[in-house]
Amino acid sequence: MDFFDIVGWVGMILVLLAYILLSTNKLKNGVTYQIMNLLAAVLMAIGLYPKNAWFSFVLQVVWGIVAIIAILKMQKKPQKTSSHKKK
């Protein structure tokens, strides 16, 4: 097992962990989940690149782009405040 295999395995474990946590309600579909997806996609893409597994590599690139878009949209949402103004 070489460096790229190890990186790919870590990415695969991370994406499965994110999905398991989301599916068991231990994690919300928020920034943490999307960062886990982004990091997993990057790691798997690094692992796939030298293997010339282009269909899987492209899938990871798209997966990462979707995660980036989701993170950016979450950052633009106005934050709910706990203070209420009286009228």
Number of C-alpha atoms within 10 A of each C-alpha: 5 7 10 18 17 14 18 21 16 17 24 17 13 20 22 15 16 21 18 13 15 15 12 9 10 10 14 14 14 13 17 13 19 23 17 20 26 25 17 27 27 20 23 28 26 19 24 21 15 12 12 10 12 13 9 14 21 15 14 22 16 14 18 22 14 15 21 17 12 16 18 12 11 14 12 8 8 7 8 6 6 6 6 6 5 4 3
